[in-house]
Amino acid sequence: MNIYKNIIKVLQSKIGVFWLFFGWSIIALPSIYFLEPQLIIWNLWYSFFITEVVLTVIIALLFWLFLWSTLYKVNFFKIRESKSGYFWGFLGLIVSGCPACSITLASYIWLAGIISTFPYHWLELKFISIFMLIYSCYSTLSHLELCKIKTK
């Protein structure tokens, strides 16, 4: 139950609920707006469209929970040296959450042909990213105010 208390701490911090939903809206709303529902429903059925929307919303919420809990942890320990984690985390979100972005980035490293052969039209990547985000949120929130780095 320590995780629930840590979620409340993160939501009550100065970055709080407003920034969580503001950040969520930056990811989820454009993804849903540019989804082309008629095209998806006509080609891939209505259940695929609903699954796509639900997975996009879940990814957006989990990513921003992970991001804000990480920012809470950085502010709690006053860590200012490493900013590369934010860049790679954002890049990972773009690749797993946005099909147009991920095919572009995948083509730069010659993976577009492999990714286009997925049988469920990239829903596999969304499920994998949800499980990875759940694990990262769990590991961050279970040790929110605990630093495992050993210093000399």
TORFIFI-390912 format. One record per residue: residue in three letters; x, y, z of N, C-alpha, C in turn. Coordinates in Angstrom, 2 decimals. Layout:
// residues N
(site 'ALA' (X Y Z) (X Y Z) (X Y Z)),
...
//
This chain:
// residues 152
(site 'MET' (0.82 -1.20 0.00) (0.00 0.00 0.00) (0.86 1.26 0.00)),
(site 'ASN' (2.16 1.07 0.06) (3.08 2.20 0.02) (3.01 2.92 -1.32)),
(site 'ILE' (2.70 2.20 -2.38) (2.63 2.79 -3.72) (1.48 3.79 -3.80)),
(site 'TYR' (0.34 3.46 -3.20) (-0.80 4.38 -3.23) (-0.49 5.66 -2.47)),
(site 'LYS' (0.20 5.54 -1.35) (0.61 6.73 -0.60) (1.58 7.57 -1.41)),
(site 'ASN' (2.48 6.92 -2.14) (3.43 7.67 -2.96) (2.76 8.33 -4.16)),
(site 'ILE' (1.73 7.69 -4.71) (0.97 8.35 -5.79) (0.30 9.61 -5.26)),
(site 'ILE' (-0.26 9.53 -4.06) (-0.89 10.72 -3.45) (0.16 11.80 -3.21)),
(site 'LYS' (1.36 11.41 -2.76) (2.43 12.40 -2.55) (2.78 13.10 -3.86)),
(site 'VAL' (2.89 12.33 -4.92) (3.25 12.92 -6.21) (2.14 13.85 -6.69)),
(site 'LEU' (0.88 13.43 -6.54) (-0.22 14.26 -7.00) (-0.42 15.51 -6.15)),
(site 'GLN' (-0.01 15.45 -4.87) (-0.16 16.61 -4.00) (1.07 17.51 -4.01)),
(site 'SER' (2.10 17.13 -4.73) (3.29 17.97 -4.80) (3.01 19.19 -5.68)),
(site 'LYS' (4.02 20.04 -5.80) (3.79 21.27 -6.57) (3.59 21.01 -8.06)),
(site 'ILE' (3.98 19.84 -8.56) (3.70 19.53 -9.95) (2.29 18.99 -10.12)),
(site 'GLY' (1.78 18.29 -9.14) (0.40 17.96 -8.90) (-0.48 17.44 -10.00)),
(site 'VAL' (-1.76 17.44 -9.71) (-2.78 16.89 -10.59) (-2.91 17.71 -11.88)),
(site 'PHE' (-2.80 19.03 -11.77) (-2.95 19.87 -12.95) (-1.93 19.49 -14.02)),
(site 'TRP' (-0.68 19.36 -13.61) (0.35 19.03 -14.59) (0.22 17.61 -15.10)),
(site 'LEU' (-0.30 16.72 -14.28) (-0.52 15.34 -14.72) (-1.54 15.32 -15.86)),
(site 'PHE' (-2.66 15.99 -15.68) (-3.68 15.98 -16.74) (-3.32 16.89 -17.90)),
(site 'PHE' (-2.54 17.93 -17.65) (-2.06 18.76 -18.74) (-1.11 17.96 -19.62)),
(site 'GLY' (-0.21 17.24 -18.98) (0.72 16.40 -19.74) (0.00 15.26 -20.45)),
(site 'TRP' (-1.01 14.68 -19.78) (-1.79 13.62 -20.40) (-2.48 14.14 -21.66)),
(site 'SER' (-3.01 15.34 -21.57) (-3.72 15.89 -22.73) (-2.78 16.20 -23.89)),
(site 'ILE' (-1.52 16.46 -23.60) (-0.56 16.71 -24.68) (-0.33 15.44 -25.49)),
(site 'ILE' (-0.37 14.28 -24.83) (-0.12 13.03 -25.54) (-1.41 12.42 -26.07)),
(site 'ALA' (-2.41 12.25 -25.22) (-3.60 11.49 -25.60) (-4.49 12.24 -26.59)),
(site 'LEU' (-4.74 13.50 -26.35) (-5.68 14.21 -27.22) (-5.21 14.33 -28.67)),
(site 'PRO' (-3.95 14.69 -28.94) (-3.54 14.69 -30.36) (-3.55 13.30 -30.98)),
(site 'SER' (-3.18 12.28 -30.19) (-3.18 10.92 -30.73) (-4.59 10.48 -31.11)),
(site 'ILE' (-5.56 10.82 -30.29) (-6.94 10.45 -30.58) (-7.52 11.33 -31.69)),
(site 'TYR' (-7.13 12.61 -31.72) (-7.66 13.53 -32.73) (-7.22 13.11 -34.14)),
(site 'PHE' (-5.98 12.69 -34.30) (-5.46 12.32 -35.61) (-5.60 10.83 -35.91)),
(site 'LEU' (-6.52 10.16 -35.27) (-6.65 8.71 -35.38) (-7.41 8.24 -36.61)),
(site 'GLU' (-8.20 9.07 -37.24) (-9.03 8.70 -38.40) (-9.98 7.55 -38.07)),
(site 'PRO' (-10.99 7.79 -37.24) (-11.86 6.69 -36.80) (-12.61 6.00 -37.93)),
(site 'GLN' (-13.11 6.72 -38.90) (-13.87 6.08 -39.98) (-13.00 5.12 -40.78)),
(site 'LEU' (-11.77 5.52 -41.04) (-10.85 4.67 -41.79) (-10.50 3.41 -41.01)),
(site 'ILE' (-10.27 3.57 -39.71) (-9.93 2.41 -38.88) (-11.13 1.48 -38.73)),
(site 'ILE' (-12.29 2.04 -38.49) (-13.49 1.21 -38.32) (-13.82 0.47 -39.62)),
(site 'TRP' (-13.67 1.14 -40.76) (-13.98 0.51 -42.04) (-13.00 -0.62 -42.37)),
(site 'ASN' (-11.71 -0.40 -42.10) (-10.69 -1.38 -42.47) (-10.41 -2.43 -41.39)),
(site 'LEU' (-10.46 -2.03 -40.12) (-10.01 -2.92 -39.05) (-11.07 -3.17 -37.99)),
(site 'TRP' (-12.29 -2.78 -38.22) (-13.42 -3.03 -37.33) (-13.42 -2.09 -36.13)),
(site 'TYR' (-14.59 -2.02 -35.53) (-14.85 -1.10 -34.42) (-14.08 -1.51 -33.16)),
(site 'SER' (-13.94 -2.80 -32.91) (-13.24 -3.25 -31.71) (-11.76 -2.84 -31.74)),
(site 'PHE' (-11.15 -2.83 -32.92) (-9.77 -2.38 -33.03) (-9.67 -0.90 -32.70)),
(site 'PHE' (-10.63 -0.11 -33.15) (-10.63 1.32 -32.87) (-10.75 1.59 -31.37)),
(site 'ILE' (-11.67 0.89 -30.71) (-11.85 1.08 -29.26) (-10.58 0.66 -28.52)),
(site 'THR' (-9.98 -0.45 -28.92) (-8.74 -0.91 -28.29) (-7.63 0.11 -28.48)),
(site 'GLU' (-7.53 0.67 -29.64) (-6.51 1.68 -29.93) (-6.68 2.91 -29.03)),
(site 'VAL' (-7.89 3.38 -28.89) (-8.15 4.56 -28.06) (-7.86 4.27 -26.59)),
(site 'VAL' (-8.31 3.13 -26.09) (-8.10 2.77 -24.69) (-6.62 2.62 -24.40)),
(site 'LEU' (-5.88 1.95 -25.27) (-4.44 1.78 -25.05) (-3.70 3.10 -25.11)),
(site 'THR' (-4.11 4.00 -25.98) (-3.47 5.31 -26.05) (-3.68 6.10 -24.77)),
(site 'VAL' (-4.89 6.07 -24.23) (-5.18 6.76 -22.97) (-4.38 6.15 -21.82)),
(site 'ILE' (-4.30 4.84 -21.77) (-3.55 4.17 -20.69) (-2.07 4.51 -20.79)),
(site 'ILE' (-1.51 4.49 -21.99) (-0.10 4.84 -22.17) (0.16 6.27 -21.74)),
(site 'ALA' (-0.72 7.17 -22.12) (-0.53 8.58 -21.75) (-0.57 8.76 -20.24)),
(site 'LEU' (-1.53 8.14 -19.57) (-1.62 8.28 -18.11) (-0.42 7.64 -17.41)),
(site 'LEU' (-0.03 6.46 -17.83) (1.11 5.80 -17.18) (2.41 6.54 -17.43)),
(site 'PHE' (2.59 7.06 -18.64) (3.82 7.79 -18.92) (3.92 9.04 -18.06)),
(site 'TRP' (2.84 9.79 -17.97) (2.91 11.01 -17.19) (2.98 10.73 -15.70)),
(site 'LEU' (2.40 9.63 -15.22) (2.60 9.24 -13.83) (4.06 8.89 -13.58)),
(site 'PHE' (4.66 8.16 -14.51) (6.08 7.83 -14.38) (6.94 9.08 -14.44)),
(site 'LEU' (6.64 9.96 -15.38) (7.45 11.19 -15.53) (7.35 12.06 -14.29)),
(site 'TRP' (6.15 12.28 -13.78) (6.01 13.16 -12.62) (6.54 12.52 -11.35)),
(site 'SER' (6.46 11.20 -11.22) (7.07 10.57 -10.05) (8.59 10.63 -10.14)),
(site 'THR' (9.14 10.54 -11.34) (10.58 10.70 -11.51) (11.00 12.14 -11.21)),
(site 'LEU' (10.21 13.11 -11.66) (10.52 14.50 -11.35) (10.41 14.77 -9.85)),
(site 'TYR' (9.44 14.15 -9.19) (9.32 14.27 -7.73) (10.57 13.72 -7.06)),
(site 'LYS' (11.04 12.59 -7.54) (12.23 11.97 -6.96) (13.46 12.83 -7.21)),
(site 'VAL' (13.58 13.39 -8.40) (14.72 14.26 -8.71) (14.69 15.50 -7.82)),
(site 'ASN' (13.52 16.10 -7.64) (13.41 17.27 -6.76) (13.63 16.92 -5.31)),
(site 'PHE' (13.23 15.73 -4.89) (13.40 15.31 -3.50) (14.87 15.15 -3.15)),
(site 'PHE' (15.66 14.61 -4.08) (17.08 14.39 -3.82) (17.96 15.50 -4.40)),
(site 'LYS' (17.35 16.50 -5.02) (18.08 17.63 -5.61) (19.13 17.17 -6.62)),
(site 'ILE' (18.72 16.25 -7.50) (19.61 15.74 -8.54) (19.47 16.64 -9.76)),
(site 'ARG' (20.59 17.13 -10.25) (20.56 18.03 -11.40) (21.54 17.63 -12.50)),
(site 'GLU' (22.31 16.56 -12.34) (23.37 16.26 -13.30) (22.87 15.63 -14.60)),
(site 'SER' (22.01 14.64 -14.52) (21.66 13.84 -15.69) (20.32 14.28 -16.27)),
(site 'LYS' (20.35 14.71 -17.52) (19.12 15.08 -18.22) (18.88 14.17 -19.41)),
(site 'SER' (19.78 13.23 -19.66) (19.62 12.35 -20.82) (18.46 11.38 -20.62)),
(site 'GLY' (18.13 11.03 -19.38) (17.02 10.12 -19.12) (15.69 10.68 -19.59)),
(site 'TYR' (15.51 11.99 -19.44) (14.27 12.62 -19.90) (14.16 12.54 -21.42)),
(site 'PHE' (15.27 12.77 -22.11) (15.28 12.70 -23.57) (14.93 11.31 -24.06)),
(site 'TRP' (15.59 10.28 -23.50) (15.36 8.91 -23.94) (13.98 8.43 -23.53)),
(site 'GLY' (13.49 8.88 -22.39) (12.13 8.52 -21.99) (11.09 9.11 -22.93)),
(site 'PHE' (11.28 10.36 -23.32) (10.37 11.00 -24.27) (10.45 10.32 -25.63)),
(site 'LEU' (11.65 9.97 -26.07) (11.82 9.28 -27.34) (11.15 7.91 -27.31)),
(site 'GLY' (11.26 7.21 -26.18) (10.59 5.92 -26.02) (9.08 6.05 -26.08)),
(site 'LEU' (8.55 7.13 -25.50) (7.11 7.35 -25.57) (6.66 7.59 -26.99)),
(site 'ILE' (7.41 8.40 -27.72) (7.04 8.70 -29.10) (7.05 7.43 -29.94)),
(site 'VAL' (8.07 6.61 -29.76) (8.18 5.39 -30.56) (7.06 4.41 -30.23)),
(site 'SER' (6.72 4.26 -28.95) (5.70 3.27 -28.60) (4.28 3.81 -28.73)),
(site 'GLY' (4.09 5.11 -28.62) (2.75 5.65 -28.60) (2.23 6.18 -29.92)),
(site 'CYS' (3.11 6.60 -30.79) (2.68 7.26 -32.03) (3.11 6.42 -33.23)),
(site 'PRO' (2.18 5.80 -33.94) (2.56 4.96 -35.08) (3.27 5.73 -36.19)),
(site 'ALA' (2.86 6.96 -36.45) (3.52 7.74 -37.50) (4.95 8.08 -37.10)),
(site 'CYS' (5.15 8.44 -35.84) (6.50 8.77 -35.37) (7.37 7.52 -35.32)),
(site 'SER' (6.79 6.42 -34.88) (7.61 5.23 -34.71) (8.04 4.64 -36.05)),
(site 'ILE' (7.20 4.71 -37.07) (7.63 4.19 -38.37) (8.72 5.07 -38.96)),
(site 'THR' (8.65 6.37 -38.70) (9.70 7.28 -39.18) (11.01 6.99 -38.45)),
(site 'LEU' (10.95 6.88 -37.13) (12.17 6.60 -36.38) (12.69 5.20 -36.66)),
(site 'ALA' (11.80 4.25 -36.87) (12.23 2.89 -37.17) (12.89 2.81 -38.55)),
(site 'SER' (12.44 3.64 -39.47) (13.04 3.60 -40.80) (14.48 4.13 -40.79)),
(site 'TYR' (14.80 4.97 -39.83) (16.18 5.46 -39.72) (17.15 4.35 -39.33)),
(site 'ILE' (16.67 3.35 -38.62) (17.54 2.22 -38.26) (17.10 0.94 -38.97)),
(site 'TRP' (16.42 1.05 -40.09) (16.04 -0.03 -41.00) (15.14 -1.08 -40.34)),
(site 'LEU' (14.20 -0.65 -39.52) (13.27 -1.57 -38.89) (11.84 -1.44 -39.40)),
(site 'ALA' (11.59 -0.54 -40.32) (10.21 -0.30 -40.78) (9.61 -1.53 -41.44)),
(site 'GLY' (10.37 -2.25 -42.20) (9.85 -3.45 -42.85) (9.48 -4.53 -41.85)),
(site 'ILE' (10.28 -4.68 -40.81) (10.00 -5.68 -39.78) (8.76 -5.29 -38.99)),
(site 'ILE' (8.67 -4.03 -38.62) (7.53 -3.56 -37.82) (6.23 -3.64 -38.62)),
(site 'SER' (6.29 -3.43 -39.93) (5.07 -3.48 -40.73) (4.50 -4.89 -40.88)),
(site 'THR' (5.24 -5.91 -40.51) (4.74 -7.28 -40.60) (4.02 -7.73 -39.34)),
(site 'PHE' (3.89 -6.88 -38.34) (3.19 -7.26 -37.11) (1.73 -7.55 -37.45)),
(site 'PRO' (1.16 -8.65 -36.96) (-0.19 -9.04 -37.38) (-1.31 -8.18 -36.79)),
(site 'TYR' (-1.09 -7.52 -35.69) (-2.15 -6.74 -35.06) (-1.97 -5.24 -35.24)),
(site 'HIS' (-1.29 -4.86 -36.27) (-1.16 -3.45 -36.66) (-0.61 -2.59 -35.53)),
(site 'TRP' (0.45 -3.03 -34.91) (1.23 -2.30 -33.92) (0.60 -2.27 -32.54)),
(site 'LEU' (-0.50 -2.92 -32.34) (-1.04 -3.00 -30.97) (-0.09 -3.77 -30.06)),
(site 'GLU' (0.73 -4.64 -30.65) (1.72 -5.38 -29.87) (2.67 -4.43 -29.16)),
(site 'LEU' (3.11 -3.40 -29.88) (4.02 -2.43 -29.29) (3.35 -1.65 -28.16)),
(site 'LYS' (2.08 -1.36 -28.32) (1.37 -0.64 -27.26) (1.22 -1.51 -26.01)),
(site 'PHE' (0.92 -2.79 -26.19) (0.83 -3.68 -25.02) (2.18 -3.82 -24.33)),
(site 'ILE' (3.25 -3.96 -25.10) (4.59 -4.06 -24.51) (4.93 -2.78 -23.77)),
(site 'SER' (4.61 -1.63 -24.37) (4.92 -0.37 -23.70) (4.09 -0.19 -22.43)),
(site 'ILE' (2.86 -0.68 -22.40) (2.05 -0.60 -21.18) (2.67 -1.43 -20.07)),
(site 'PHE' (3.10 -2.64 -20.39) (3.73 -3.48 -19.37) (5.04 -2.87 -18.88)),
(site 'MET' (5.81 -2.29 -19.77) (7.06 -1.64 -19.36) (6.78 -0.40 -18.51)),
(site 'LEU' (5.75 0.36 -18.86) (5.40 1.53 -18.07) (4.86 1.14 -16.70)),
(site 'ILE' (4.10 0.06 -16.62) (3.61 -0.42 -15.32) (4.79 -0.80 -14.44)),
(site 'TYR' (5.76 -1.52 -15.00) (6.93 -1.90 -14.22) (7.73 -0.68 -13.78)),
(site 'SER' (7.92 0.28 -14.69) (8.71 1.46 -14.32) (7.97 2.32 -13.29)),
(site 'CYS' (6.66 2.43 -13.40) (5.90 3.16 -12.37) (5.97 2.44 -11.04)),
(site 'TYR' (5.87 1.13 -11.06) (5.95 0.36 -9.82) (7.32 0.53 -9.16)),
(site 'SER' (8.38 0.42 -9.95) (9.72 0.53 -9.36) (10.02 1.95 -8.88)),
(site 'THR' (9.50 2.95 -9.56) (9.73 4.33 -9.13) (8.89 4.66 -7.91)),
(site 'LEU' (7.63 4.27 -7.92) (6.74 4.64 -6.82) (6.96 3.79 -5.57)),
(site 'SER' (7.48 2.60 -5.71) (7.71 1.79 -4.51) (8.91 2.28 -3.72)),
(site 'HIS' (9.83 2.97 -4.37) (11.01 3.53 -3.70) (11.11 5.02 -4.00)),
(site 'LEU' (10.05 5.74 -3.73) (9.98 7.15 -4.13) (10.98 8.02 -3.38)),
(site 'GLU' (11.10 7.83 -2.09) (12.01 8.66 -1.30) (13.19 7.84 -0.78)),
(site 'LEU' (13.66 6.93 -1.61) (14.78 6.09 -1.26) (15.78 6.11 -2.40)),
(site 'CYS' (17.03 6.43 -2.10) (18.08 6.48 -3.11) (18.98 5.27 -2.94)),
(site 'LYS' (19.17 4.52 -4.01) (20.00 3.32 -3.95) (21.42 3.55 -4.44)),
(site 'ILE' (21.78 4.78 -4.74) (23.11 5.09 -5.23) (24.04 5.18 -4.03)),
(site 'LYS' (25.14 4.44 -4.12) (26.12 4.47 -3.02) (27.19 5.51 -3.36)),
(site 'THR' (27.50 6.34 -2.41) (28.54 7.35 -2.60) (29.76 6.98 -1.80)),
(site 'LYS' (30.89 7.54 -2.18) (32.14 7.25 -1.47) (32.26 8.07 -0.21)),
//
